[in-house]
């Protein structure tokens, strides 16, 4: 945990008292003492620091100073064929760490209906996993939004057309010819919709639906990856391509 996140209602004036896992982390992992400081943030709010005023075996008391705005929301929205619950937990944490604006969990032909009844999809569990990933990142307080879509066609034809109309639409699918750099638009600074299917990819109908909605398809190579690996790799590649695009754009100014 590189950033301790607080709910606004936990703070009284400029003081917060922690008695949960965060207090234990401050005592045992960070090893802080009275007078030491650590990074703090308000969930979906400002960043700053906390100064340890007092601590014992049950409670850590901090003085809170929040003086920095979080970075702009990430550009990426992730469209993900709902994976197995154990894999979804890893993906949610990794996506929050790497930075996404929104996560759409979608039914596809290869997704079992039972996955949509998993306790992992309960609001409090989703928030717990996202907070864990966000606190690892240490640079942001904005929780990604999670949207659940149990019907593929409703998402595809009723919801998707209105999403990020001016943005970049990307479809990861094995067996296609182009790679991600080959379909990446130059000087891109707008929102990004990234669709990642189940292991083995989307079926032909689903690929055609995405392509009809303006998604540029690309392959990640000859190897079939676990979904959590694909998400991590692609978010890292997109971040790199955004940085390259920004440098290239600056060179023309």
N, C-alpha and C positions, 0 to 999 in steps of 0.2 A: 504494500500500500504506500504509494508515493504522494497521495493527496487525501486528506481526511475531509469527507463531505458531510455537511450538516443540513438538516431541515431548518427552514427559517424559524419555525415555532420552537425549536430547541434553545434558541438564544434569548436570554433575558438581558436587555440593555446591550452590553458588550461582553457578557459572560455566558459561557456554556459549561455544563457539567456532563461528562460522559461516564457511563457505567457499563457499557456493552463491550463488544469485541474491539471497538476503536480504542477504548481506554486500555484494554489489554495489549493491543498493538503498540500503543505509545509507550507503555511501561516495559514490555518484554522484548519487542522487536526493535523499536527505535531507541530504547534505553534512555529516554529523556529525563531530565531532572528539572526542579523548579528553576525558572529563569530561561530555560531553553525555548526555542521556537520551532514551529513546523508549518508546512503548507496546509491551508484550509480553503474551503469553498462552500458556497451555498448551492444546493441542488438547483440547477437552472438559473443560477445567479452569479454574484461576484466572486472573485478570487482574492486571497490575501494570506494572512498568517495568524497563527495563534501562539500566544505566550503562556507557558505553563505557570500557573499561579500556585497550584497545590496538587498533590497526588498522594494517594494511599492505595491499599490493596483493592479497594472497591471503586474509587472515583478519581477522575482526572478533571481538574478545573482549569479552564483556559480563558484568557482574555483575547477577544476576537477583534481583528482589524481587517476589514475587507475593503480594498481600495483599487481593484483592477477588474475591468470588464472581461468576460470570457472571450475567446476568439470567435470570429464569425462561425455560424453553423456550417458543418461540412457540406460539400456539394453532392456527395454520393447518397442515393437511395438504393438500397439493396432489395431486389426481388428474389426470393429464395424458395424453391420447392421445399416444403417443410420436411426437415430431416428427422431421423430418430431422436427421441428426447435427449438421450445422453450426449449425442453430437450437437444438438441444438444448444445445450448449455455452454459448451465450449465456444460455439460460434457467436453467441450473444456477447460473451465476455470479450472475445477477440475483436468483434466488430466495434464495440464501445471503446476499446483501447485504441484501435486504429483510427476511428472516427467515421461515423456515418450519421446522416440526418434522420433517416427513417428506415425501418426494416419491414418489408411486406412478406409474410409467411403464406405461401400459396399452395393450394391443392394441385397436384399434377397426377397423371395417370399412374405413376410409379409410387405415389405417396399413399400409405395405408390410412384408412379413415380413423383408425384408433389413435393415430398420432395427435389428432385434434382434440382428444380428450385427456391429454397428458397434463398432470399437475404443473408441469413446467410452464404452461401457458397461462396459469393464473396470474393476475396482475401483480400481486406481491412478490411472486417468485421471479417474474420477468424483471421487476425493478431491482431485486436483490442481485441478479446476475449482471445486469447492466451497470449497477453501481460498482460492483467488484471490478469490472473492466475499466470503468472510468477513473476509479481511484488509482489504478495502476498507471494510467496515462499521465496523470499529474499536471495536465495543461488545460483541462476543460472541465466545465461543470454541467454541460448540456446533455441530458439523457436522451438517447435516441428514442423516437417513437416506434412502437411495434404495432402493426396492423395485421389482423388475421383474416385470411380470405379462403374459406372452405370450398368455394365454388369457382373453378377456373374460368368458365365462360363469363360469369358476372364480372369478375375482375378484369378480364381481357377486353370485353366489349363495352362495359358500363363505366368502369373506373379508370382504366389505363389511358384511354384517349385524352383525358383532361389533365393528366399528370405531366408536369415539366414539359410543356408544349415546345419550348424553345431549347430544351436541353439536348444532351447527347444520350443516345439509347444504345446499349451494348448487350449482346447475348453471348454468353459463354456456352459452347457446345462442341463436344468432340467430333472430329471427322470433317470439320469445315476447313477451307483452304487458308484463309487469312489469319494472321496473328493479331494480337491486340494493338501493337504499334502501327500495323498497316491500316487498321480501321479508325485509329485515333484521330480526331479532327485537329488541325493546327490551330494554335492560338486559342485554345479552348478555356473559357472561364465561367461557363454556365453549368447548370445542374447536370447530374449524371444519373441515369437509371441503369443499373447493372443487374442483369438477370442470370442467376446460376441455378441449374437444374439439379436433380438427384444424381447419384453416382450412375454413370453411363449416359447421362444427358436426358434432355427432353425427348418426347416422341415426335414423329414427323408432323403431326397435326399441330402440336404446341409450338414447334419451331416455325411453322408457316404462320401461325397466329402472331407471334412476336415480330416476324419479318414484315407482315402486313401493317404492323403498328410502327414501322420505321426503325426497328432494331437492327444494328449491324452485327452480324454473326462473326465469331472468331473462335479459333481453337487454342488450347493451351499446350498443344504438342501431342505426341503419340501415347503418353502415359495417362492412365485413368487415375485421377486423384480422389481421395476422400473429400467430401464437401467442405469440411472445416479447413483442410489444407488449401483447397481452391479459393475459398473466401479470403484467407490470409494472404495468399500469394497475389491475388488479383487486386485487393485493396492496396497492397504495397506497390504493385506495378502502376496502378492508377495515380497514386501519390507521386511517384517518380515522374510519370509522364506529365502531370500537372506542373511540376517544378521545371521540367525541361521546357514546356510550353511557355511558362512565365518568363524564363530567361530568354527564350527566342523572341518573344514579343517585345521585351525590353530592349533587345538589340536593334529592333526596327524603329524604336521611338527616338 
